[in-house]
Amino acid sequence: AFCPNTTEVHIYKFFTDKWEKLHVLAKHDQIVSGIDWSRSSNKIVTVSHDRNSYVWTQEGQDWVPTLVILKLNRAALCVHWSPKENKFAVGSGAKSVSICYYEQENNWWISKVIRKKHESSVTSVAWHPNNIHLATTSTDGKCRVFSTIIKGVDTRGPQAGASVDWKFGEQIAQLDLSPTWAFGVRWSPSGKTLAYAGHSSMIYFVDDVEGSPAAQNLALRDLPLRDVGQHFPFCYCLVACGDLHISLIE
């Protein structure tokens, strides 16, 4: 699924030797700025500059949208499902992050908002494997880690550890390594290392974020980096804007 820089989301499938368009998801009023497709529950979440979000569920041959209450007064910029797919995070131009979850009693998706922590737009979000910690990057140049624990949604599991002791929205760490805008962010599969990129074509690797962070920096010659992707189990894939160049770092 992808957005062709319009208000629509197109879903394609590869048949033998070519891609064919199967569905067009049309509900947003402005450009779609974020898409994430859950692997297990097969739900698609979309966000847009229209400040809205929809969770799309496949019913037969159709994709049915459900409106999410985001509580935003600026554009939604990015979205990501949590590992357990019971929550998703939406970064926005309102200097806030909406943590959305399904409320069974009322049959709708609602959100709790992390406010007054960022000094500028939230450009990307990444979930820790424990389903509770969330890393964010912002155009204020900082990378932050928050607790997103929600009563009745999150439970104590083997990976949670001390993370359940944090309150919702509590800032666990703030990394001030980048002198420029920060964009992509990802956790390693173990959750022990955090990587994020700066507009200055720098990539930062940080260990022991919750304790005593230890960082390593790597400068690249490509155009400003736009995202950080995980290449299991050891590599990070860095995507630079402009020339669409992709660099693999091991």
N, C-alpha and C positions, 0 to 999 in steps of 0.2 A: 504494500500500500504506500502511496506517496501523494503529495500535493503538488500539482503543476503550477505553483505560485498563483493560485486562485482561491475561490471559496469552497472548492470541491476536493474530495479525496477519491483517488482512483485505485481500484484493486485489480491487479493483473494476475494471470496464471500462465505458466509456461507449458505449451502443448507441443510436443515433438521437436519443432524447430523454430517456434516463434512465440512471442508473448501476446496474449489476447486479453482485452479488457472485459472483466466480468461484472463489476459493479461500480457505480458512482455514488458516493455518499455526499448528499447535498443538503445541508441544514444551516451552515454558518452564513453570516452576512458579510464578513470581511475575510481577508486572507487567513488560511489555516497555517498556524505557526508551529504546531507540534502534533505528532502522531506516535502512539505506542500501541502495539498489538500484544496482548498477553498470550503466552504459550499454552498454558494449561486450561484456562477458562474460555479461551477463544473470544475475548472481548477486545474491541478497539476503542481507545480513548483519543479524542481530538480536542485541541484548543485553538483559539483564534484571536485575532486582534479585536474581534467584536466583544471580548471579555467573557465569552461563554465557553463551556466545555460540554461535550456529549460522550456518553458511553454507548457504543453500538453493539448490539447483541444480534447474532444471526438466528433468524427464525425461518426455517425452510430455505427458500432462495433469496430472502430479503434480509437486509440489515436494518434493525429498528433502533432509533436513537432515544436515549433518555437524558434529559437535561440535568446538568450538575449545578448545584448552587455554589458558586465560587466566591461571592462577596468581593468582587474586584471593581475598581473604578479606573483601571488602566488595562492595556492589552495583556492577554496571556501569551507567554513567549515559549514555554517548553513544558513537557509533561513526561512522566515516567512511572510505570507500574512498580510496585514494591515486589520483592522476591516471592512473597506468598500470594500476591495478586489480590489482597483484600483491601489495599489502599493504593492511591497514586498521588504524586506530588505535582503541583503546577507552579512554575515560576512566572513572575509577571513584572510588568513595568511599573507596578505600584509599590515596588521595593518590598514585596512580601511573597510568601510561599503558602499556597493552600494545600492542606493535607486532606484528601477526599476519601470518604469511605461510605459503604452502603448501610443504610439504616433499614433494617428488616421490617420494623413496625410500620413505617410509613411508606415503604417501597420506593425509596428515592436515594440519590447520592447527595450527601451533604459534605461540608468541609469545616475544618478548624484552621485558622489562619495564624501564621507566624509573622508578626508585625514588628516594626521599629527595631529591626536587627540589621537590615541592609541599608546602605546609604545611596543605592542606585538600583537599576533594573537587575533582576535575577535572570542570568543567561542560561544556566543549566543546572540540573539536579541529578543526584546519583544515590541510590539506596545501598546501604551496608547490607551484607548477607544476613544480619540478625533481624532485618525487617523493621528496625526501630530507628537507627541512626540514619540521618540524611545529610549528604554533603551538597553544598550549593556554591556556585560562582556568580560573580556580579561585575558590572562595569565599574564598581568602585575599586576593583583590583584585588579583592579579597576572596578567599575560599573559607567557608564556614561549615561547621558540623553541628547539627541540632538533634535533639531528641524529639521523636514524633509519636511517642507512646500514647495510645488512646484507650481509655477504660472501656472494656467490653469488646474491643477489637483485637488488641494485642494481648498475648498470653506469655507467661514465662516458659521459654524453651531452652534447649541445650546451648544454643548460640547466643542467647540473650545476655546471660551473665549479669553484670552490674548495670547494664543499660536500662533495666526496668526500674532502677532507682531514680533515674532522671525524670523530671516533669516535662509535660508537653511544652515544646517551644523553647526549652532551656538550651542555651548555647554551650556546647561542649568544647569547641575549639574555634579559633580564628587564626588563619594563616595569612600573613602579610608579605608574601615572598615576591609577588608580581608588582612592578611599578606601573603596569598598564592594565587595561581591561582584562578580566579573566573569563574564559569561555567554557571549554569542555572539562568535565570532571568524571572520574571513575574510581571505584574501589577494585582492588585485586580480589580474586575468588575467595581468598582466605579472610579478607577484611582487614588485614594487617597493614596494607599499604594503600595510600591514596595518591592518585595522579591527577594533576590538572594543568591546563595550558594557559599561557598568556598571549596577549595581542602582540607582544614583542618577539614572538617565535621561540619562547622558552617553555620547556616542560618541567614540571616540578614533581618529584616523587617524595612522599612524606611517610615515614614509618612511625608507629606508636603515636598516632594522632591524639588519643585520649589521655596519654600519659605525658611523656617528655618527647615531643615531636623532633625527629631527626630528618633533615631534608637533603636531597641531592638535586642539583639543577642540570639541565642539558639544553644548550642553545642549538637551534637548527637554522639553516640558511633559507628555508622556505618562506613563503608569504605568511602573514599572521595566522596562527593556528586557530581553528574554529571548533574542533571537537576532539574528544579522546574516546576511543573505542577499545573494548577488551578483545584480545585475541588469545583465547584459552590455550594453555594455562599460564604462559609467562610473558607474552608480548602485549604491548599497547600499540594501537593503530592511531596515528595522528593525522587528522585531515586538515589541510591548509586551504584557505579560500583563494579565489582568483584563478590559479592554474589547476585547481582540483587535484593537486599532488597529494599522494598518500605515502607516509613514511612509517616503517615498522621498526620499533625499538625493542630490543630483547634484553 
